Amino acid sequence: MALNDAERTDIRRHCGYPSYGSGAEGFQGWRFHQAYGLLEFRMMRMSGAEEAVARQYLATLATLEQAVPEVGAMLDTEQAAVWKRNPRELRERIALFDDWRRRLCGFLGVPPGPALGGRSPVAVV
């Protein structure tokens, strides 16, 4: 079963690539950017086993992504009884999340996109 649109959208987002929109128009489409085109090509031609692995990555990334804003619920408390807040928690959670995003890029064989600190995929072909 092929990846659905929501899964492909999440893969693009987690890999650091901009939104695709409703279709390729002008010079904004994946057809004009090598890395983005490679990502689209790979997503559309995955085997069933590869899709299963990609879905595992998406599940892990959803959990890690949700944990980042939840850190904000305790930013106003440094210590409560014996519990003491880890002042590096937010930074560490973001680093862990970004590490897993890069692992997804590695699995897909694409460079991290610009939103993940990768080179801009704006190599016009």
Phi, psi and omega in degrees: 000127183291156175299139178276174185298320180295320179293318178296321178298315179295322178297314178302312183297312181294329178279356175088018181260151182290168180296150183277326184083196183274354178167166182280120178224142178059220181261014180269343187283163181297338181299337185258000182232118187302310184293319180294319178297321177296318178300312180298317180301313182294319181295325184278348185235028179284148172282169179300319179295320179293322177297321178298318178294317179300320179293326175295317176301314181298321179295315179297315181295324178298318179295314180294320180295319180294329181292333183296306180292337179294338176299327181299338181293340183243012182292338182275355181241119177270325180208137176224112185057238181271345180284134177230132182293141174278112183293346180260004187302312182300311180299318180291321178293319178295319179297318179295315178301312180294326176298315179293328176296318178293326176297320177298316177301317179297317178298320181281346179075034178235151177288151175302141180284176184299328179285353179247016177083010178277174176294152178294131180277032187264042174276106183288132180244000000 
